[in-house]
Amino acid sequence: MIKAVLFDLDDTLLGNEVDTFMKQYFALLGDYARPYLDRQQFLACLVQSTRATIANVDPALSNADVFWATFEALTHLRRAEMEPFFVGFYEREFPRLRSATRVRPEAEPLVSRAFEAGLQVVIATNPLFPRTAIEQRLAWAGVPVDRYPYALVTTYENMHAAKPQPAYYREILDTIDVEPGEAIMVGDDWGNDIVPAAGLGLATYWVAPDGAAPPAPLARGHGSLADLQRLLDDGWLERLAS
């Protein structure tokens, strides 16, 4: 039986066109970092460090450890100084990005419905941001951590792999103690959310653009968040496990 549902965040529970959001995020962060580095140099090092994090699958290294080790090597700036500096960014500047996102009215009732069904609920967003940035976006989506007892919210502090690595999904399942066939991944990104999760044996639901058909027969269902809630109300998860 299905025991857990994994929800992607950006462009799934939260309306957030990632390219637009990241452009604004980089602009704010690059300006904020100018006391330490030229904006273009800083952003180039940030991108390289993020790529190294995505490539990592060493279970002994958290995503934060990989990011900062790479960033230190590239910039010769010390994590002990820079990490507190960027805490200020997430406290004062990051909230300005809320205007680049939009509430999806279907998200809150869907998350509530999953809890009512007795499922473990995981926020399976790509763990490339610190916890505060993810918690802020959950609040913007109307599904904050102080309202919902999530089994896990994946962040760069608590994960040791990132999407699209299958190791990311394996770590989630190990953390919440369920088997692949007992979980479903819900997300909008075919390559990050559907392909690796399905490859590991999870059921998947693709949050698809209107009228779009799955590019391959990997998703067990597809459509909108509202469509998914109707499926849950109709006992779809029980039929998936039969």
N, C-alpha and C positions, 0 to 999 in steps of 0.2 A: 504494500500500500504506500501511497505517497505520504511522507511524513514532513517534508520540508519544501518550502518555495523560496527560490533565490530571485530577488528582484534587482535588475540593473537600475541605476538611478538616472543618469543624464539621457534625455530623450526617451525615457521609459516612464518613470514616476514623475520626473520633472521635465517640463518643456525646456530644452536647452540645446540649441543648435551649436554643436561642439566647435566648429570652426570659428563662428562668430564669438563665442564665449572665450575661446583660447586666445584669439587675437586681442581682445580687451584685457584678458588676464595678463598676457605677456607685456602689454603696454604699461599697465599699472605696476607690475613687478619690476620691469626694467627701469622705470623711473625711480622706484623705491630703492633699488640697489645702487644707484649712482654714487653714493658716498664711498663705495668699495670698488666698483668696476664700471668701465664704459658700458653703456646699455647694450650695444651689439655683442661685445665680448661676453657679457654676463648671460645674455639669452642663448648664445651659441653653447656655452658651457652647461647651461640648464638643460638644453635639448639633448646634448651628449650624455649627461648624467641620467636623464630620464630614459634614454634608449638603453643604457647599460642596465638600468633597473628592470626594464621589460625583458631583457635577455636573460636575466639571472634566474636560476632555478635551484640555487644552493640552499637547502633547508636550514643551514646554520646561519644564514645572513638574512636579516629582515630587509625589506625594500628600502627602508630608511637608511640602514647601514650601507647598502650598495650605493644609493644615491649620494650620500655624503662622502663616502670614500672616493668616488669618482670625481665629485665636485671639488673636494680638497686637492686631489692630484692635478686637476686642470687649472685651478685658480690660485692654489697655495694659500687659500683662506681656511681658517680653522672652523670646524663644526661647532666647537664650544662657544665661539663668538657669534657665528652667523645664525645658528639655529634660534637663539633668543631674539636676534635682530628681526628675523622673519616672523616670529610670533607676533610682533607688533604689526607687521603687514596684514596678517590674517585677522587681527583684532580691529584695525582701523581702516584698511583699504579694501580688503576682500568683500565686505558687505556691499560695496558700491556696485558689484557685479550682479546683484540681485535683479537689477533692471534689465539685464540681458537674458533673463529666464522668465518662464511663465508657469503659473499653476496649471496642472492638469486636473480638472475637477473630479475625474474618475479615479485618481490615485488614492485618495484617502479612503473612500468606501471599499476599494479593492483590498487595500492593506488590512483594513478592519475586518473584512470578510475572511481573509486568510487566517487571522488570529481566531476569529469565531469558530473556524473549522478545526481548530486545535493543531494547526501546522506550526512548525518552527519557521520563523520568517527571518531571512538573511538579506541584508542589503549588500548585494554583490556588485558594487561599483569598482571600476578599475582602481586598485589601491596605489595610486601615484601621488596622492595628496595626503597631507596630515589630517588627523581626525577632525580638527576644528573645521577645516574646509568642507568636509563631507557632512558633518553635523549641521553646518549652516545651510547647505543645499537641501538637506532633508527637511529642515524647518521651512525653507522657501517652498518646498513641494507640499507642505501641509501635513507631513508625516514625521514629526520630530522625535528624537530619541527620548525625550522626557515624557512622551505620551505612549510610546509603544515599546514593549520589552523585547527588542530584537534579540534573536539568538546570537547574531554576529553582525557587525558592521565592518566591512573590510577596509583597512586604511594602510598607509605605507608603514605605520609603526608595527602593526600586528600581523602582517602577511610577509611571506617569503617567496612569492612569485606574483606575477601580474598577468592580465589578459594579453594575448590569447593563449598563454601557456596552459596546457592541461593540468600542470602541477598546481595552478591557482585553484581550480575546481576541486582537485583532490584534497588540498589543504582545508578548504571549507568543509567538505564532507567529513574529514577526519575530526575537525574541530567540533562539529555538531553531532558526530557519531551516527551518521546515517550512510547507507549504501547508495551507490549511484542510482539504482532502480527505485529508490525511495524518495527521490528529489526531482523537482522540475525547475528549470532555469527560464526566466522570463526576461527578454531583452530585445532591444531594437537593432543591435549591431550584429549582422549575420556572421561576420568573421570573428568577432570578439566574444559574442554571447552564445550563438547557436552551434557553430561548428565544433569548438572545443568541448562544450558541455555534452553535446550529443555523442561525440567521439568517445567520451568517458563513460557513456551509458545513462546519462540523465535524460529524462523527458524534457522537451523544450517547447516554449511558446514564443513565436516571433511576433513582436509588436511591429506590424508592417505598415508601410505607407498605404493609403487608401487604394484598393484595387490591385495591390501588388501580389504576385504569386511567389511562393518560395523558390529560390533558384535551384534547390536540390531537395530531395525527399528526406530531410533531416528533422524538420519541425513537426511535432505531433499536433500542433495547432497554430493558427496565425490569425491576426486581426488586431482590433483595438483593445485598450484596457477594458472598455465597457463590454466588448464581446467576451473577454476572458471572464469577467465577473458573471455574465450570463451562463457561461459554461460551468463555472464553479457551482452556481445555484442549481444547475441541472444535473449535478453529480458526475461531471466529466472526469474528475480526478479518480473517482472510484472505478470508472470504466477503464482508465489508463492502466490501472494496476491489475485488471482482471485478465 
